[in-house]
Amino acid sequence: MAFKSLAILTALATIVVAAPAKTVTCPDGNTASNAACCPFFALRDDLQTNLFESQCGEDVHETLRLAFHDAIAFSSSLEAQGLPAGGGADGSMILFPNVEPNFAENLGISDSVFFLTPFSASHPVTAGDLIQFATAVGITNCPGAPRLEFLAGRPNATAPAPDGLVPGPQDSVATIFARFADAGGFTPKEVIALLAAHTIAHVHFVDPTIDDAPLDTTPSTFDTQFFLEVLLKGVGFPGTSGNPGESLSPLPIGDAENEGEFRLTSDFLLARDPETACTWQGFINEQEKMTSAFAAAMAKLAVVGQDTTNFVDCSEVIPAAIPFNKAATFPATKTIADVEQACAASPFPSLATDPGATETLIPL
């Protein structure tokens, strides 16, 4: 009995009690896992109040576009040759506002640079951190969007990126895949995952007669409608025809109060390419699958060109995501007969059609 008691005491002595996680109290009273995260609480609240207004609006869409264009502007092959290669997610768009925003593929991005720059001046964060943090905060205003990881610690850019590193809607599939691989080792599947951003995107300047055209019928909801609607047969253009980078839209009709849907040629091609068609179709009506893939790909994009050795995980500052559970549906007047299915390996999802005898209109 004595030996049994001793054995029990010995076992108890080996139990390690996990110490409580260390936290710091920030000057503003918030609690953080690391002091480096403290400045981001005030920045978050400032962004939500004075830029996004806690809405999934145009400023959210544009900030997300800025995060992508800033980060993708890096070339590992140019770097290996000792040539100017860009710094990736380094805030160069903000720090050199008269250079990169003037490149053809960045037209219109000056607006988001203009609106974000004052936050850089009033908060002690770098430009690269500001862009990626603002994106992570902003999309949480869109129902269905994931809560993105945010790592702090990007140094400020010391030079602008060279031209030609941002892919355009007129590029071939091969060119797009090569550019993403060169920038950050992205696979074709990860490219498709990143394109989930287009579910809340608007197009500027591809058609000079249209300033703000959505890419699906639900541009304020981070859902899978985009992946469905890009596979519908195109029937017309919401503006003029013959624009490089634009393909026929399945829902082109608009009026004084509603926009027609825009379709980028790059989206059209990637949805039908043999290498990515099944990945594309696989996101339709699979909300969690799509958002998980997008979050993982965005975590990779957000640190392109960066040495993350000393970065600090401040994801705790990002607001909670807004759930969204509505099933994908065919827009009114559209059915499975309108689908241009490119994935032969699996059946197309069975979906209902929205009620209505006329084409779906998208409010401005």
VEXGU-537082 format. One record per residue (C-alpha): residue number from 1; x, y, z; residue in three letters. Coordinates in pm, 1 decimal. Layout:
VEXGU-537082
<pos NUM	x X	y Y	z Z	code ALA>
...
end
This chain:
VEXGU-537082
<pos 1	x 0.0	y 0.0	z 0.0	code MET>
<pos 2	x 286.3	y 233.4	z 83.4	code ALA>
<pos 3	x 443.7	y 172.5	z -254.2	code PHE>
<pos 4	x 108.1	y 238.4	z -426.9	code LYS>
<pos 5	x 68.5	y 570.1	z -245.4	code SER>
<pos 6	x 425.0	y 666.3	z -333.0	code LEU>
<pos 7	x 359.0	y 588.9	z -700.4	code ALA>
<pos 8	x 50.5	y 809.3	z -699.0	code ILE>
<pos 9	x 239.5	y 1095.5	z -535.8	code LEU>
<pos 10	x 520.4	y 1058.9	z -788.3	code THR>
<pos 11	x 274.0	y 1071.6	z -1078.4	code ALA>
<pos 12	x 110.1	y 1380.3	z -938.1	code LEU>
<pos 13	x 447.0	y 1545.7	z -898.6	code ALA>
<pos 14	x 517.2	y 1503.3	z -1269.1	code THR>
<pos 15	x 198.8	y 1681.1	z -1378.9	code ILE>
<pos 16	x 292.8	y 2014.3	z -1532.3	code VAL>
<pos 17	x 43.9	y 2294.1	z -1483.7	code VAL>
<pos 18	x 40.4	y 2523.9	z -1784.1	code ALA>
<pos 19	x 122.3	y 2879.0	z -1690.4	code ALA>
<pos 20	x -135.1	y 3139.4	z -1790.7	code PRO>
<pos 21	x -55.7	y 3316.3	z -2114.0	code ALA>
<pos 22	x 133.9	y 3636.7	z -2057.2	code LYS>
<pos 23	x -42.4	y 3956.2	z -2157.9	code THR>
<pos 24	x 36.8	y 4323.8	z -2152.2	code VAL>
<pos 25	x -191.7	y 4613.1	z -2075.0	code THR>
<pos 26	x -176.2	y 4873.7	z -2348.7	code CYS>
<pos 27	x -173.1	y 5248.7	z -2274.0	code PRO>
<pos 28	x -536.3	y 5270.7	z -2392.4	code ASP>
<pos 29	x -645.9	y 4993.9	z -2154.3	code GLY>
<pos 30	x -669.9	y 4713.2	z -2408.2	code ASN>
<pos 31	x -500.2	y 4383.4	z -2329.7	code THR>
<pos 32	x -265.5	y 4228.8	z -2583.5	code ALA>
<pos 33	x -43.7	y 3923.6	z -2610.8	code SER>
<pos 34	x 246.3	y 4146.8	z -2717.4	code ASN>
<pos 35	x 313.9	y 4518.5	z -2675.6	code ALA>
<pos 36	x 373.0	y 4542.0	z -3051.0	code ALA>
<pos 37	x -0.4	y 4485.5	z -3100.5	code CYS>
<pos 38	x -108.1	y 4781.0	z -2885.8	code CYS>
<pos 39	x -109.2	y 5051.0	z -3158.2	code PRO>
<pos 40	x -343.5	y 4846.0	z -3371.7	code PHE>
<pos 41	x -641.8	y 4870.7	z -3135.7	code PHE>
<pos 42	x -670.4	y 5246.5	z -3186.0	code ALA>
<pos 43	x -600.3	y 5207.4	z -3557.7	code LEU>
<pos 44	x -874.8	y 4946.3	z -3588.5	code ARG>
<pos 45	x -1131.6	y 5171.4	z -3423.6	code ASP>
<pos 46	x -1021.9	y 5471.7	z -3629.7	code ASP>
<pos 47	x -1052.9	y 5275.1	z -3954.4	code LEU>
<pos 48	x -1394.2	y 5137.6	z -3866.9	code GLN>
<pos 49	x -1529.6	y 5476.6	z -3762.8	code THR>
<pos 50	x -1372.2	y 5711.5	z -4011.7	code ASN>
<pos 51	x -1307.2	y 5503.6	z -4324.9	code LEU>
<pos 52	x -1519.7	y 5191.6	z -4343.1	code PHE>
<pos 53	x -1804.7	y 5311.7	z -4121.0	code GLU>
<pos 54	x -1847.0	y 4943.9	z -4028.6	code SER>
<pos 55	x -1992.8	y 4878.5	z -4374.0	code GLN>
<pos 56	x -1891.6	y 4647.2	z -4659.2	code CYS>
<pos 57	x -1870.5	y 4937.2	z -4899.3	code GLY>
<pos 58	x -1643.5	y 5078.3	z -5165.8	code GLU>
<pos 59	x -1360.6	y 5161.6	z -4924.4	code ASP>
<pos 60	x -1341.5	y 4796.3	z -4819.1	code VAL>
<pos 61	x -1334.0	y 4682.4	z -5181.8	code HIS>
<pos 62	x -1062.4	y 4931.0	z -5271.8	code GLU>
<pos 63	x -846.5	y 4856.9	z -4967.2	code THR>
<pos 64	x -851.9	y 4486.8	z -5053.3	code LEU>
<pos 65	x -742.5	y 4569.3	z -5407.7	code ARG>
<pos 66	x -461.6	y 4785.7	z -5270.5	code LEU>
<pos 67	x -339.4	y 4502.7	z -5045.6	code ALA>
<pos 68	x -318.5	y 4269.1	z -5342.9	code PHE>
<pos 69	x -147.3	y 4513.8	z -5577.3	code HIS>
<pos 70	x 103.1	y 4623.1	z -5313.3	code ASP>
<pos 71	x 196.2	y 4266.5	z -5216.6	code ALA>
<pos 72	x 210.1	y 4098.5	z -5557.6	code ILE>
<pos 73	x 465.6	y 4354.1	z -5682.9	code ALA>
<pos 74	x 768.2	y 4138.2	z -5607.6	code PHE>
<pos 75	x 976.7	y 3916.9	z -5835.4	code SER>
<pos 76	x 1201.6	y 3644.2	z -5702.4	code SER>
<pos 77	x 1358.8	y 3600.0	z -6047.0	code SER>
<pos 78	x 1449.5	y 3967.5	z -6076.5	code LEU>
<pos 79	x 1588.3	y 3959.7	z -5723.5	code GLU>
<pos 80	x 1807.8	y 3661.2	z -5813.0	code ALA>
<pos 81	x 1950.9	y 3863.9	z -6101.2	code GLN>
<pos 82	x 2029.5	y 4156.0	z -5874.1	code GLY>
<pos 83	x 1772.0	y 4374.5	z -6048.6	code LEU>
<pos 84	x 1501.7	y 4595.8	z -5892.6	code PRO>
<pos 85	x 1242.6	y 4341.6	z -5783.8	code ALA>
<pos 86	x 993.5	y 4525.7	z -5563.9	code GLY>
<pos 87	x 944.7	y 4467.3	z -5194.5	code GLY>
<pos 88	x 612.5	y 4284.2	z -5193.8	code GLY>
<pos 89	x 387.4	y 4375.1	z -4900.5	code ALA>
<pos 90	x 597.1	y 4675.4	z -4799.4	code ASP>
<pos 91	x 360.1	y 4970.3	z -4835.6	code GLY>
<pos 92	x 542.4	y 5112.6	z -5138.2	code SER>
<pos 93	x 210.0	y 5216.3	z -5289.3	code MET>
<pos 94	x 160.8	y 5463.4	z -5002.2	code ILE>
<pos 95	x 523.8	y 5566.1	z -4964.2	code LEU>
<pos 96	x 570.7	y 5637.0	z -5336.4	code PHE>
<pos 97	x 224.2	y 5763.3	z -5434.2	code PRO>
<pos 98	x 341.7	y 5925.2	z -5755.2	code ASN>
<pos 99	x 502.9	y 5610.2	z -5895.8	code VAL>
<pos 100	x 324.5	y 5275.9	z -5862.3	code GLU>
<pos 101	x -33.3	y 5410.4	z -5855.9	code PRO>
<pos 102	x 33.8	y 5553.3	z -6201.6	code ASN>
<pos 103	x 112.1	y 5214.0	z -6357.4	code PHE>
<pos 104	x -157.5	y 5093.0	z -6598.8	code ALA>
<pos 105	x -266.1	y 4795.2	z -6387.1	code GLU>
<pos 106	x -302.1	y 5020.6	z -6081.3	code ASN>
<pos 107	x -529.7	y 5283.6	z -6233.0	code LEU>
<pos 108	x -783.3	y 5401.6	z -5977.4	code GLY>
<pos 109	x -581.0	y 5279.1	z -5681.8	code ILE>
<pos 110	x -476.6	y 5634.7	z -5595.3	code SER>
<pos 111	x -813.1	y 5676.0	z -5422.0	code ASP>
<pos 112	x -739.5	y 5410.4	z -5159.8	code SER>
<pos 113	x -382.7	y 5540.1	z -5122.9	code VAL>
<pos 114	x -521.6	y 5888.9	z -5061.9	code PHE>
<pos 115	x -774.1	y 5773.1	z -4802.3	code PHE>
<pos 116	x -533.7	y 5544.0	z -4612.6	code LEU>
<pos 117	x -231.9	y 5775.1	z -4599.2	code THR>
<pos 118	x -363.6	y 5996.3	z -4313.8	code PRO>
<pos 119	x -394.6	y 5688.5	z -4091.8	code PHE>
<pos 120	x -25.3	y 5620.0	z -4144.1	code SER>
<pos 121	x 52.8	y 5970.3	z -4021.1	code ALA>
<pos 122	x -165.8	y 5946.9	z -3710.3	code SER>
<pos 123	x -74.9	y 5595.3	z -3593.2	code HIS>
<pos 124	x 271.7	y 5449.1	z -3519.3	code PRO>
<pos 125	x 257.9	y 5169.7	z -3776.9	code VAL>
<pos 126	x 444.8	y 5115.2	z -4103.1	code THR>
<pos 127	x 278.5	y 5159.1	z -4441.1	code ALA>
<pos 128	x 298.5	y 4789.0	z -4520.5	code GLY>
<pos 129	x 138.1	y 4694.8	z -4190.2	code ASP>
<pos 130	x -129.3	y 4958.8	z -4241.4	code LEU>
<pos 131	x -236.9	y 4822.3	z -4579.2	code ILE>
<pos 132	x -258.7	y 4458.6	z -4471.2	code GLN>
<pos 133	x -418.0	y 4541.1	z -4135.3	code PHE>
<pos 134	x -677.9	y 4771.0	z -4291.0	code ALA>
<pos 135	x -770.0	y 4493.8	z -4534.6	code THR>
<pos 136	x -812.3	y 4236.8	z -4258.3	code ALA>
<pos 137	x -1027.8	y 4479.6	z -4058.3	code VAL>
<pos 138	x -1229.0	y 4599.5	z -4355.0	code GLY>
<pos 139	x -1347.7	y 4267.9	z -4492.6	code ILE>
<pos 140	x -1490.1	y 4165.7	z -4153.8	code THR>
<pos 141	x -1766.9	y 4412.8	z -4238.7	code ASN>
<pos 142	x -1868.6	y 4184.0	z -4526.0	code CYS>
<pos 143	x -2097.7	y 3898.8	z -4418.4	code PRO>
<pos 144	x -1931.8	y 3566.5	z -4496.6	code GLY>
<pos 145	x -1573.4	y 3693.1	z -4506.0	code ALA>
<pos 146	x -1315.5	y 3511.6	z -4291.3	code PRO>
<pos 147	x -1118.3	y 3662.1	z -4005.2	code ARG>
<pos 148	x -774.3	y 3697.7	z -4159.8	code LEU>
<pos 149	x -440.8	y 3647.4	z -3988.3	code GLU>
<pos 150	x -244.2	y 3966.1	z -3927.4	code PHE>
<pos 151	x 128.0	y 3968.6	z -3857.9	code LEU>
<pos 152	x 291.8	y 4300.2	z -3763.9	code ALA>
<pos 153	x 647.4	y 4398.6	z -3840.5	code GLY>
<pos 154	x 684.8	y 4495.2	z -4205.6	code ARG>
<pos 155	x 959.8	y 4753.8	z -4256.7	code PRO>
<pos 156	x 880.4	y 5054.1	z -4471.9	code ASN>
<pos 157	x 966.0	y 5027.6	z -4840.4	code ALA>
<pos 158	x 1284.8	y 5201.1	z -4951.6	code THR>
<pos 159	x 1198.6	y 5208.8	z -5321.3	code ALA>
<pos 160	x 893.9	y 5163.5	z -5543.3	code PRO>
<pos 161	x 837.1	y 4837.0	z -5727.6	code ALA>
<pos 162	x 913.5	y 4829.5	z -6099.7	code PRO>
<pos 163	x 630.9	y 4829.6	z -6349.9	code ASP>
<pos 164	x 495.7	y 4506.1	z -6496.2	code GLY>
<pos 165	x 458.8	y 4299.8	z -6176.9	code LEU>
<pos 166	x 80.7	y 4328.2	z -6130.6	code VAL>
<pos 167	x -113.8	y 4087.2	z -6354.3	code PRO>
<pos 168	x -392.5	y 4231.9	z -6563.9	code GLY>
<pos 169	x -734.1	y 4104.3	z -6676.6	code PRO>
<pos 170	x -613.6	y 4075.3	z -7035.8	code GLN>
<pos 171	x -327.1	y 3838.0	z -6944.2	code ASP>
<pos 172	x -327.1	y 3472.0	z -7045.6	code SER>
<pos 173	x -369.6	y 3195.5	z -6788.9	code VAL>
<pos 174	x -6.9	y 3091.9	z -6833.7	code ALA>
<pos 175	x 111.4	y 3448.4	z -6774.6	code THR>
<pos 176	x -100.1	y 3480.9	z -6459.6	code ILE>
<pos 177	x 22.2	y 3150.5	z -6316.0	code PHE>
<pos 178	x 384.6	y 3242.4	z -6391.0	code ALA>
<pos 179	x 350.6	y 3584.1	z -6228.3	code ARG>
<pos 180	x 201.7	y 3441.0	z -5908.2	code PHE>
<pos 181	x 463.7	y 3167.9	z -5891.0	code ALA>
<pos 182	x 743.7	y 3421.8	z -5935.9	code ASP>
<pos 183	x 598.0	y 3656.0	z -5673.6	code ALA>
<pos 184	x 544.0	y 3410.4	z -5391.5	code GLY>
<pos 185	x 540.9	y 3050.0	z -5506.3	code GLY>
<pos 186	x 162.6	y 3047.0	z -5541.5	code PHE>
<pos 187	x 7.5	y 2737.8	z -5696.7	code THR>
<pos 188	x -277.8	y 2759.1	z -5950.5	code PRO>
<pos 189	x -519.7	y 2646.4	z -5677.8	code LYS>
<pos 190	x -403.4	y 2928.5	z -5452.0	code GLU>
<pos 191	x -455.5	y 3175.2	z -5736.7	code VAL>
<pos 192	x -818.5	y 3066.7	z -5759.9	code ILE>
<pos 193	x -856.5	y 3093.8	z -5382.3	code ALA>
<pos 194	x -728.2	y 3452.7	z -5391.1	code LEU>
<pos 195	x -985.6	y 3536.6	z -5657.2	code LEU>
<pos 196	x -1255.6	y 3490.6	z -5394.5	code ALA>
<pos 197	x -1177.9	y 3858.7	z -5331.6	code ALA>
<pos 198	x -1373.4	y 3931.4	z -5649.6	code HIS>
<pos 199	x -1695.4	y 3838.5	z -5472.3	code THR>
<pos 200	x -1686.4	y 4188.6	z -5318.3	code ILE>
<pos 201	x -1495.4	y 4360.6	z -5599.0	code ALA>
<pos 202	x -1584.5	y 4638.3	z -5839.3	code HIS>
<pos 203	x -1413.8	y 4716.0	z -6168.5	code VAL>
<pos 204	x -1271.2	y 5053.1	z -6266.6	code HIS>
<pos 205	x -1128.2	y 5175.9	z -6597.7	code PHE>
<pos 206	x -1143.7	y 4849.5	z -6797.8	code VAL>
<pos 207	x -1443.9	y 5001.5	z -6970.9	code ASP>
<pos 208	x -1386.3	y 5378.7	z -6976.5	code PRO>
<pos 209	x -1763.2	y 5437.9	z -6974.5	code THR>
<pos 210	x -1811.4	y 5250.0	z -6644.4	code ILE>
<pos 211	x -1648.4	y 5362.5	z -6322.0	code ASP>
<pos 212	x -1779.3	y 5111.3	z -6071.3	code ASP>
<pos 213	x -1915.1	y 4775.9	z -6191.0	code ALA>
<pos 214	x -1960.0	y 4469.3	z -5965.6	code PRO>
<pos 215	x -1835.7	y 4121.9	z -6057.2	code LEU>
<pos 216	x -2133.9	y 3936.6	z -5913.9	code ASP>
<pos 217	x -2488.3	y 4008.0	z -5798.8	code THR>
<pos 218	x -2398.3	y 4028.8	z -5428.5	code THR>
<pos 219	x -2099.6	y 4268.2	z -5408.4	code PRO>
<pos 220	x -2151.7	y 4345.0	z -5039.6	code SER>
<pos 221	x -2150.8	y 3980.3	z -4933.1	code THR>
<pos 222	x -1847.6	y 3753.1	z -4929.6	code PHE>
<pos 223	x -2023.4	y 3451.4	z -5077.1	code ASP>
<pos 224	x -1973.7	y 3197.1	z -5355.3	code THR>
<pos 225	x -2199.6	y 3369.6	z -5611.1	code GLN>
<pos 226	x -1896.3	y 3499.0	z -5798.7	code PHE>
<pos 227	x -1772.1	y 3147.2	z -5874.5	code PHE>
<pos 228	x -2117.3	y 3047.9	z -5999.1	code LEU>
<pos 229	x -2187.4	y 3353.5	z -6209.8	code GLU>
<pos 230	x -1852.6	y 3354.0	z -6391.8	code VAL>
<pos 231	x -1953.4	y 3012.6	z -6531.8	code LEU>
<pos 232	x -2280.0	y 3143.1	z -6678.5	code LEU>
<pos 233	x -2297.7	y 3208.1	z -7052.7	code LYS>
<pos 234	x -2216.9	y 3564.5	z -7147.4	code GLY>
<pos 235	x -2486.1	y 3753.5	z -7337.2	code VAL>
<pos 236	x -2379.2	y 4118.2	z -7350.9	code GLY>
<pos 237	x -2177.4	y 4405.1	z -7207.3	code PHE>
<pos 238	x -2284.9	y 4643.5	z -6928.3	code PRO>
<pos 239	x -2117.5	y 4929.5	z -7117.5	code GLY>
<pos 240	x -1925.0	y 4933.1	z -7442.3	code THR>
<pos 241	x -1775.7	y 4633.7	z -7623.4	code SER>
<pos 242	x -1421.7	y 4571.7	z -7743.7	code GLY>
<pos 243	x -1243.5	y 4657.9	z -7418.2	code ASN>
<pos 244	x -921.2	y 4459.4	z -7355.1	code PRO>
<pos 245	x -966.8	y 4248.1	z -7043.8	code GLY>
<pos 246	x -1347.2	y 4230.0	z -7064.3	code GLU>
<pos 247	x -1562.3	y 3932.3	z -7165.5	code SER>
<pos 248	x -1934.2	y 3894.9	z -7224.1	code LEU>
<pos 249	x -2140.7	y 3926.4	z -6905.6	code SER>
<pos 250	x -2431.4	y 3696.7	z -6816.9	code PRO>
<pos 251	x -2618.1	y 3986.8	z -6654.0	code LEU>
<pos 252	x -2530.9	y 4306.2	z -6840.8	code PRO>
<pos 253	x -2852.4	y 4501.6	z -6792.5	code ILE>
<pos 254	x -2841.8	y 4814.3	z -6579.1	code GLY>
<pos 255	x -3035.1	y 5138.5	z -6545.2	code ASP>
<pos 256	x -3012.7	y 5468.3	z -6359.3	code ALA>
<pos 257	x -3028.5	y 5293.5	z -6022.1	code GLU>
<pos 258	x -2869.8	y 4956.4	z -6095.6	code ASN>
<pos 259	x -2541.9	y 4833.2	z -6242.0	code GLU>
<pos 260	x -2493.6	y 4555.7	z -6493.4	code GLY>
<pos 261	x -2251.0	y 4280.1	z -6396.2	code GLU>
<pos 262	x -1896.1	y 4304.3	z -6532.9	code PHE>
<pos 263	x -1682.6	y 4007.3	z -6634.3	code ARG>
<pos 264	x -1303.3	y 4012.6	z -6650.2	code LEU>
<pos 265	x -1143.6	y 3801.3	z -6921.9	code THR>
<pos 266	x -892.8	y 3659.1	z -6673.7	code SER>
<pos 267	x -1178.1	y 3530.3	z -6454.3	code ASP>
<pos 268	x -1352.5	y 3383.7	z -6758.9	code PHE>
<pos 269	x -1039.0	y 3196.4	z -6866.0	code LEU>
<pos 270	x -932.7	y 3073.0	z -6522.2	code LEU>
<pos 271	x -1281.9	y 2934.6	z -6456.0	code ALA>
<pos 272	x -1256.4	y 2723.8	z -6771.2	code ARG>
<pos 273	x -888.5	y 2626.3	z -6770.4	code ASP>
<pos 274	x -829.6	y 2248.9	z -6737.1	code PRO>
<pos 275	x -586.6	y 2301.0	z -6450.0	code GLU>
<pos 276	x -821.5	y 2509.3	z -6234.9	code THR>
<pos 277	x -1176.3	y 2440.3	z -6357.8	code ALA>
<pos 278	x -1252.9	y 2187.0	z -6083.8	code CYS>
<pos 279	x -1105.3	y 2404.7	z -5810.3	code THR>
<pos 280	x -1323.9	y 2688.0	z -5937.2	code TRP>
<pos 281	x -1640.5	y 2478.9	z -5950.9	code GLN>
<pos 282	x -1555.3	y 2324.3	z -5613.9	code GLY>
<pos 283	x -1608.1	y 2658.2	z -5437.9	code PHE>
<pos 284	x -1967.1	y 2698.8	z -5559.5	code ILE>
<pos 285	x -2205.6	y 2668.9	z -5264.1	code ASN>
<pos 286	x -1912.9	y 2566.6	z -5040.5	code GLU>
<pos 287	x -1880.1	y 2875.7	z -4822.2	code GLN>
<pos 288	x -1647.5	y 2734.9	z -4556.8	code GLU>
<pos 289	x -1423.6	y 2567.2	z -4813.9	code LYS>
<pos 290	x -1391.8	y 2891.0	z -5009.6	code MET>
<pos 291	x -1326.4	y 3116.9	z -4710.4	code THR>
<pos 292	x -1072.3	y 2878.0	z -4557.4	code SER>
<pos 293	x -879.3	y 2859.4	z -4884.5	code ALA>
<pos 294	x -895.9	y 3236.6	z -4924.5	code PHE>
<pos 295	x -770.9	y 3300.4	z -4569.6	code ALA>
<pos 296	x -476.3	y 3064.3	z -4618.7	code ALA>
<pos 297	x -381.8	y 3221.4	z -4952.4	code ALA>
<pos 298	x -417.3	y 3573.8	z -4810.0	code MET>
<pos 299	x -189.3	y 3485.3	z -4518.6	code ALA>
<pos 300	x 71.8	y 3393.7	z -4778.7	code LYS>
<pos 301	x 8.5	y 3702.2	z -4993.4	code LEU>
<pos 302	x 28.2	y 3938.2	z -4695.1	code ALA>
<pos 303	x 396.0	y 3854.3	z -4636.2	code VAL>
<pos 304	x 524.3	y 3830.2	z -4994.1	code VAL>
<pos 305	x 878.2	y 3964.1	z -5009.5	code GLY>
<pos 306	x 907.6	y 3980.9	z -4630.2	code GLN>
<pos 307	x 1129.7	y 3813.7	z -4371.4	code ASP>
<pos 308	x 877.8	y 3714.7	z -4104.8	code THR>
<pos 309	x 1133.5	y 3593.8	z -3849.7	code THR>
<pos 310	x 1058.8	y 3877.4	z -3608.7	code ASN>
<pos 311	x 697.7	y 3944.4	z -3701.8	code PHE>
<pos 312	x 438.8	y 3943.5	z -3422.5	code VAL>
<pos 313	x 98.5	y 3777.0	z -3453.7	code ASP>
<pos 314	x -158.6	y 4047.4	z -3377.0	code CYS>
<pos 315	x -458.6	y 3865.6	z -3524.3	code SER>
<pos 316	x -636.0	y 3913.1	z -3189.6	code GLU>
<pos 317	x -699.8	y 4277.2	z -3285.2	code VAL>
<pos 318	x -899.7	y 4185.3	z -3596.7	code ILE>
<pos 319	x -1278.4	y 4201.3	z -3538.4	code PRO>
<pos 320	x -1483.4	y 3883.3	z -3540.4	code ALA>
<pos 321	x -1623.1	y 3770.2	z -3874.5	code ALA>
<pos 322	x -1992.4	y 3804.6	z -3959.7	code ILE>
<pos 323	x -2146.6	y 3462.1	z -4034.5	code PRO>
<pos 324	x -2324.6	y 3399.6	z -4363.7	code PHE>
<pos 325	x -2507.5	y 3079.5	z -4448.1	code ASN>
<pos 326	x -2728.3	y 3150.9	z -4751.3	code LYS>
<pos 327	x -2694.8	y 2894.0	z -5028.3	code ALA>
<pos 328	x -2575.3	y 2999.3	z -5371.5	code ALA>
<pos 329	x -2857.0	y 3040.9	z -5623.1	code THR>
<pos 330	x -2892.1	y 3103.5	z -5992.5	code PHE>
<pos 331	x -2989.6	y 3466.6	z -6055.8	code PRO>
<pos 332	x -3345.3	y 3515.8	z -6176.0	code ALA>
<pos 333	x -3400.5	y 3381.2	z -6530.3	code THR>
<pos 334	x -3082.6	y 3166.0	z -6511.7	code LYS>
<pos 335	x -3067.6	y 2786.9	z -6470.5	code THR>
<pos 336	x -2827.1	y 2496.6	z -6513.0	code ILE>
<pos 337	x -2885.5	y 2533.2	z -6887.4	code ALA>
<pos 338	x -2689.8	y 2860.4	z -6877.3	code ASP>
<pos 339	x -2380.9	y 2702.3	z -6719.1	code VAL>
<pos 340	x -2066.4	y 2650.1	z -6924.4	code GLU>
<pos 341	x -1932.5	y 2364.5	z -6714.4	code GLN>
<pos 342	x -1559.9	y 2305.4	z -6755.6	code ALA>
<pos 343	x -1499.0	y 2050.0	z -6481.0	code CYS>
<pos 344	x -1587.5	y 1700.8	z -6601.4	code ALA>
<pos 345	x -1462.9	y 1524.1	z -6289.0	code ALA>
<pos 346	x -1760.9	y 1611.0	z -6067.4	code SER>
<pos 347	x -2127.2	y 1698.8	z -6119.2	code PRO>
<pos 348	x -2234.5	y 2061.2	z -6105.4	code PHE>
<pos 349	x -2401.2	y 2159.8	z -5775.4	code PRO>
<pos 350	x -2780.0	y 2143.7	z -5765.2	code SER>
<pos 351	x -2901.6	y 2500.1	z -5707.6	code LEU>
<pos 352	x -3232.1	y 2682.7	z -5692.5	code ALA>
<pos 353	x -3311.1	y 2987.7	z -5906.2	code THR>
<pos 354	x -3404.0	y 3323.5	z -5754.7	code ASP>
<pos 355	x -3766.3	y 3419.6	z -5822.6	code PRO>
<pos 356	x -3844.2	y 3677.5	z -6087.0	code GLY>
<pos 357	x -3932.2	y 3697.0	z -6454.4	code ALA>
<pos 358	x -3670.0	y 3958.3	z -6541.5	code THR>
<pos 359	x -3292.2	y 3970.8	z -6518.7	code GLU>
<pos 360	x -3140.7	y 4037.7	z -6176.5	code THR>
<pos 361	x -3040.9	y 4401.1	z -6129.6	code LEU>
<pos 362	x -2756.9	y 4500.3	z -5895.9	code ILE>
<pos 363	x -2820.8	y 4815.9	z -5688.2	code PRO>
<pos 364	x -2559.5	y 5088.1	z -5718.6	code LEU>
end
